[in-house]
Amino acid sequence: MAVQVGDPQHETPEGRLDLETLELQLLLEGVYRQYGYDFREYAVASLRRRVWRRVHAEGVETIAGLLERLLHDPSVMERLLLDLSINVTSMFRDPTFYGAFREKVVPLLRTYPFTRIWVAGCSTGEEVYSLAIMLTEEGVYERSRIYATDINEAVLARAREGVFPLDRMQEYTDNYIRAGGKHSFSEYYLAKYEGALFERTLTENVVWAPHNLVQDRLFNTFNVILCRNVMIYFDRPLQNRVHQLFHDSLERFGILALGHKESIRFTGFEDSYEELDAYEKLYRRIR
Ligand SMILES: C[S@@+](CC[C@H](N)C(=O)[O-])C[C@H]1O[C@@H](n2cnc3c(N)ncnc32)[C@H](O)[C@@H]1O
């Protein structure tokens, strides 16, 4: 966490960190030292909210109380990890993004004999299945490999299963149509009990793997990197470091896709990319 003594927002009149900020720092330090997860440079406001939610859910009074619990009980850490990693996602999220991808990126992919795509922070996989459906419809899935990674192994396990709540299928069908889907969305899944089991062929070319954007390194080079709605939770220096990792991992003329609320501006990499679509946050590496 980037809050330091000297930051007036988090200081007492005597010039010390206020107690809550101090406890939060100790918690993040404990999480890092005991479990190896480094949340110290995540954006403070959202961290604080989520930590307090866990404090209340565990029935303790303070953040320090939560630290005590989690140091001695790994299951508390598992639950906190779920809170901190914020796994909200959906199929064909921001449908217009997929429309722009079809129109502006797929034609480039057709010129490659083979495409490596990295979906960083894939959560429970809805984005990956959406991408696989779109690439299949555009006839380029066969020659693609998708590396889908996340910090959180529990969400990756769910992604691998490919079963999504039936009660979201109407919303996903609407998204799919707005994203320019070419078939009937229900062709892609089998409704079973409470779940929609998606076509196994959609994940034939997907490699699911844990990867931590804060601590892990470059593991391949890619033609396309999607990292949407992940860096919004990082503070600025951490975002910039992750942009360095993406820049190093992207082939020249490779594509970077960010979330609607994210941007390449002020990262130090503005000049390395040209904008393919400013609204949809699609960039192409030019240097
Ligand atoms: C809000 S979800 C976004 C999912 C999907 N990309 C989308 O746009 O719908 C953010 C995901 O980023 C993952 N994440 C958070 N910190 C991460 C890190 N340091 N390295 C890799 N993934 C991380 C979380 O576990 C979560 O699954």
The ligand as an ORCA input file, in Angstrom:
! r2SCAN-3c Opt
* xyz 0 1
  C     -12.883     -7.579    -11.809
  S     -12.074     -9.058    -12.324
  C     -11.982     -8.782    -14.069
  C     -12.297    -10.038    -14.858
  C     -12.319     -9.857    -16.360
  N     -11.047     -9.448    -16.864
  C     -13.385     -8.878    -16.770
  O     -13.074     -7.785    -17.241
  O     -14.573     -9.192    -16.599
  C     -10.407     -8.776    -11.761
  C      -9.571    -10.049    -11.723
  O      -8.198     -9.678    -11.562
  C      -7.595    -10.630    -10.736
  N      -6.387    -10.058    -10.116
  C      -6.314     -9.157     -9.113
  N      -5.026     -8.929     -8.800
  C      -4.287     -9.677     -9.639
  C      -2.901     -9.880     -9.801
  N      -2.015     -9.252     -9.027
  N      -2.476    -10.739    -10.762
  C      -3.367    -11.393    -11.546
  N      -4.693    -11.259    -11.431
  C      -5.152    -10.414    -10.489
  C      -8.666    -10.966     -9.718
  O      -8.432    -12.220     -9.099
  C      -9.925    -10.948    -10.575
  O     -10.251    -12.228    -11.018
*
